[in-house]
Amino acid sequence: MRFTTMRLCGGEALMAISADDLCLNMEKVSDQLEGMGLSLKQKDEMMAVFDWRGMETTIYPQGKVMFFPLKDRSLCIEYATEILGKLV
């Protein structure tokens, strides 16, 4: 997968934006995340929020993944690739 990144929250968060056109079923994504032993803080048709590697992580239907706090762009891409690789 290829990604671009975007800084958010005053530079404290990074979002990986998939170059591929994804349309994730958030109900299925939520079930898969819970199946991996992750506890979801919030889930609806627009996002799933969970803790991952000590960061608040949000995944969106378009394949965007936001990590807070995170400042390293290469780690952002690595982590998004790992997460989406388990879901897609």
C-alpha positions as CSV (number, residue, x, y, z in Angstrom):
1,M,0.0,0.0,0.0
2,R,1.1,3.5,-0.7
3,F,0.2,6.4,1.6
4,T,0.6,10.1,2.0
5,T,0.7,11.6,5.5
6,M,-0.9,14.7,7.1
7,R,0.0,16.3,10.4
8,L,-3.0,17.1,12.7
9,C,-3.6,18.4,16.2
10,G,-0.8,21.0,16.2
11,G,1.7,18.4,15.0
12,E,0.9,15.9,17.8
13,A,-0.9,13.5,15.5
14,L,-0.3,12.0,12.1
15,M,-2.8,10.6,9.6
16,A,-1.9,8.0,6.9
17,I,-4.0,8.5,3.8
18,S,-4.2,5.5,1.5
19,A,-3.5,6.1,-2.1
20,D,-5.8,3.2,-2.9
21,D,-9.5,3.8,-3.1
22,L,-10.8,1.9,-0.1
23,C,-14.3,1.6,1.1
24,L,-14.1,-0.2,4.4
25,N,-17.2,-1.7,6.1
26,M,-16.8,-0.2,9.5
27,E,-19.0,-2.8,11.2
28,K,-16.8,-5.5,9.8
29,V,-13.6,-3.5,10.8
30,S,-14.9,-3.1,14.3
31,D,-15.6,-6.8,14.6
32,Q,-12.1,-7.6,13.3
33,L,-10.4,-5.2,15.7
34,E,-12.3,-6.7,18.6
35,G,-11.3,-10.1,17.4
36,M,-7.7,-9.0,17.6
37,G,-8.3,-8.3,21.3
38,L,-8.5,-4.5,20.9
39,S,-11.1,-2.6,22.9
40,L,-12.9,0.0,20.9
41,K,-13.6,3.4,22.5
42,Q,-16.0,4.4,19.8
43,K,-17.4,2.8,16.8
44,D,-20.0,3.9,14.2
45,E,-20.3,3.9,10.4
46,M,-17.8,6.8,10.1
47,M,-14.9,5.6,12.4
48,A,-13.5,3.2,14.9
49,V,-11.4,4.5,17.7
50,F,-9.1,2.2,19.7
51,D,-5.8,2.1,21.6
52,W,-2.9,0.6,19.7
53,R,0.7,0.5,20.8
54,G,0.0,3.2,23.4
55,M,-1.7,5.6,20.9
56,E,-5.2,6.5,20.3
57,T,-5.8,5.2,16.8
58,T,-8.8,6.1,14.5
59,I,-9.6,4.3,11.3
60,Y,-12.0,5.7,8.7
61,P,-13.9,4.0,5.8
62,Q,-11.7,5.6,3.2
63,G,-8.6,3.8,4.6
64,K,-7.3,6.8,6.6
65,V,-5.6,5.9,9.9
66,M,-4.8,8.6,12.5
67,F,-2.4,8.1,15.4
68,F,-2.2,10.3,18.5
69,P,0.4,11.0,19.7
70,L,2.8,10.3,16.8
71,K,5.3,12.6,15.1
72,D,7.3,10.1,13.0
73,R,6.0,9.9,9.4
74,S,7.7,6.6,8.5
75,L,6.3,5.0,11.6
76,C,2.8,6.3,10.7
77,I,3.0,4.6,7.3
78,E,4.5,1.4,8.8
79,Y,1.7,1.2,11.4
80,A,-1.1,2.0,9.0
81,T,0.2,-0.7,6.6
82,E,0.3,-3.2,9.4
83,I,-3.2,-2.4,10.6
84,L,-4.9,-2.2,7.2
85,G,-3.0,-5.4,6.1
86,K,-5.0,-7.2,8.8
87,L,-8.3,-5.7,7.9
88,V,-8.4,-5.6,4.1
